[in-house]
Amino acid sequence: MTTVIYGNGAMARVLFSYARHSLQIAGFTVDDAFCAADRFCGLPLVPFSNVEARFDPAHYDMIMAVGFIDMNLLRERKFQEAVSRGYRFASYIHSSVIIHDDVTICDNTIILDHVSIHPGCRIGRSTFISSNVNIGHDCEIGDGNWINSGVAIAGGCRIGRCSVFGVNASVAHAIHVGERNFIAANTLINRPTKDDEVHLSHAGTLFRLRSQQFLSFSRMNG
């Protein structure tokens, strides 16, 4: 079936760049207020209010290319609106993704390159997983999560719906992460979290020496 992408921002452009090699993309749709042009990435861009007239749900499915706006809840709302209009949903999974035995991946999921999903996992619908992510065995990833590049989730974890994981964040073994958590870049979660929490790690420390002085001082010139 031919696919329509909801979105006309950076996420839609990234998804199109990946998915056009394996999915037949017919065009894009977005809320009327954001339809400043009638084409995006060289394909038709149709107001969402009139999308059924151009892309009949009997012949086209849809995929949501929406970021983690409002803790992923915007993507969930648009998903529900499209469901009410009769659309079915595609998923995009890059050919380099390693999916082991007994793994379930639900609709409207985007998984970019070089991701490993170990046996016994379930990936909820409308979840975005960026490049170079590792998900350990028997994990349950709830609906609507956003998992950025380099994230590592150890085995046996349960991730609540609509959480956001920054670049290189990690979750220790068998941890339960609540719903709508914001886990910042490079942050380790090693104990259970409650709903609506924010976890931040310390940023890198500015050292007193300039870079060439530091290399000379530390004898790290190779």
C-alpha positions in Angstrom: 0.0 0.0 0.0 1.2 3.5 -0.7 2.0 5.7 2.3 1.3 9.3 3.2 3.6 11.0 5.8 2.0 13.3 8.3 4.4 16.2 8.8 6.4 18.8 6.9 9.3 19.6 9.3 12.7 18.2 10.0 11.4 14.8 11.2 9.3 14.4 8.0 12.3 15.2 5.9 14.5 12.7 7.7 11.9 10.0 7.5 11.3 10.6 3.8 15.1 10.4 3.2 15.2 7.0 4.8 11.8 5.5 3.8 11.7 6.5 0.1 14.1 3.6 -0.6 11.7 0.9 0.7 8.2 2.5 1.0 6.1 4.0 -1.8 5.6 7.6 -0.5 2.7 9.4 -2.2 2.9 12.7 -0.4 2.6 14.6 2.8 -0.2 16.1 5.0 -0.2 18.5 7.9 -2.6 20.8 9.7 -4.0 23.5 7.4 -2.2 26.3 9.3 1.2 24.8 8.4 0.5 24.3 4.7 2.3 27.4 3.4 3.1 25.5 0.2 1.5 22.8 -1.8 4.6 20.6 -2.1 7.2 19.2 0.3 10.3 17.2 -0.7 9.0 17.3 -4.2 5.7 15.6 -3.4 2.2 17.0 -2.8 1.5 18.5 0.6 -2.2 18.3 1.4 -4.1 20.1 4.2 -5.1 17.5 6.9 -8.7 18.8 6.8 -9.0 17.5 3.3 -6.5 14.6 3.2 -9.1 11.9 2.5 -10.1 13.6 -0.8 -6.6 13.4 -2.1 -5.4 10.2 -0.4 -8.4 7.8 0.1 -7.9 5.7 3.2 -9.0 2.7 1.3 -5.8 2.9 -0.8 -3.3 4.8 1.3 -1.9 4.2 4.8 -0.2 6.9 6.9 2.8 7.3 9.2 3.3 10.1 11.7 6.6 12.1 11.4 6.1 14.3 14.4 8.7 15.1 17.1 8.2 14.9 20.9 6.2 18.1 21.0 4.1 18.2 24.2 5.8 15.1 25.5 4.8 13.1 22.4 1.1 13.8 23.0 0.7 15.8 19.8 1.8 12.7 17.8 -0.8 10.6 19.7 -3.6 13.1 19.0 -2.9 13.2 15.3 -2.7 9.4 15.3 -6.1 9.2 16.9 -7.6 11.8 14.4 -6.3 9.8 11.5 -7.7 6.6 12.9 -11.1 8.2 13.2 -10.8 9.1 9.4 -10.3 5.4 8.6 -6.5 5.3 8.0 -4.4 2.3 8.7 -0.7 2.9 9.7 2.6 1.9 8.3 5.8 1.4 10.2 9.3 2.1 8.9 12.1 -0.2 10.0 15.6 0.3 8.4 17.1 -2.8 6.7 20.1 -2.7 9.1 17.9 -3.2 12.2 18.5 -6.5 14.0 15.2 -7.9 15.3 15.7 -11.1 17.4 13.1 -13.8 18.2 9.8 -13.1 19.8 9.8 -9.3 19.2 6.6 -7.4 18.6 6.6 -4.0 16.9 3.3 -2.1 16.7 2.0 0.2 14.0 3.2 3.7 13.3 6.7 3.0 14.6 9.9 4.4 13.1 13.2 2.7 13.7 16.3 4.1 12.0 19.6 2.4 11.2 21.8 0.1 13.3 19.3 -0.6 16.1 19.4 -3.9 17.9 16.2 -5.2 19.6 16.8 -8.3 21.7 14.5 -11.3 22.2 11.2 -10.9 24.0 10.7 -7.2 23.5 7.5 -5.3 22.7 7.8 -1.9 21.0 4.5 0.1 21.4 2.8 2.0 18.6 3.9 5.5 17.5 7.4 5.1 18.9 10.4 6.7 17.3 13.8 5.0 17.7 16.8 6.8 16.2 20.1 5.3 15.1 22.5 3.1 17.1 20.1 2.2 19.9 20.3 -1.1 21.9 17.2 -2.5 23.6 17.9 -5.5 25.9 15.9 -8.7 26.2 12.3 -8.7 27.5 11.8 -5.0 27.5 8.4 -3.4 27.1 8.5 0.0 25.5 5.1 1.7 25.9 3.3 3.7 23.2 4.5 7.0 21.9 8.1 7.0 23.2 10.9 9.0 21.6 14.3 7.3 21.9 17.2 9.2 20.5 20.5 8.1 19.1 22.9 6.0 21.2 20.4 5.1 23.9 21.0 1.8 25.7 18.2 0.1 27.6 19.2 -3.0 29.6 17.1 -6.2 29.7 13.8 -6.5 31.5 12.9 -2.8 31.6 9.4 -1.3 31.3 9.2 2.1 29.8 6.0 4.0 30.3 4.2 5.7 27.4 5.3 9.1 25.9 8.7 9.4 27.5 11.7 11.1 25.8 15.3 9.8 26.0 18.1 12.1 24.9 21.2 11.1 23.1 23.3 8.4 24.8 20.9 8.1 27.8 20.8 4.7 29.5 18.6 2.6 31.7 19.9 -0.1 34.0 18.6 -3.7 34.2 14.9 -4.3 35.1 14.1 -0.7 35.8 10.5 0.7 35.4 10.4 4.2 33.9 7.2 6.1 34.4 5.1 7.8 31.8 6.0 11.1 30.2 9.5 11.1 31.7 12.2 13.4 30.1 15.6 11.7 30.4 18.2 14.1 29.2 21.3 13.3 27.1 23.9 11.1 28.7 21.8 10.4 31.8 21.8 7.1 33.6 18.6 5.8 35.1 19.4 3.2 37.7 16.3 3.2 39.9 12.5 3.3 39.1 11.0 6.7 38.2 7.5 8.0 38.6 5.3 9.7 36.0 6.2 13.2 34.7 9.7 13.3 36.1 12.8 15.0 34.5 16.2 13.6 34.9 19.3 15.6 34.0 23.0 14.7 34.0 25.9 17.2 34.6 27.3 18.8 31.5 31.0 18.5 30.7 33.4 20.7 32.7 35.3 23.5 31.0 39.0 22.9 31.6 41.4 25.8 32.3 43.9 25.0 29.5 43.5 25.6 25.8 43.3 22.5 23.6 46.9 22.6 22.3 48.2 23.2 25.8 46.1 20.3 27.1 47.4 17.9 24.6 51.0 18.9 25.2 50.5 18.8 29.0 48.7 15.4 29.0 51.0 13.8 26.3 47.9 12.8 24.3 49.3 13.7 20.9 49.2 10.1 19.7 
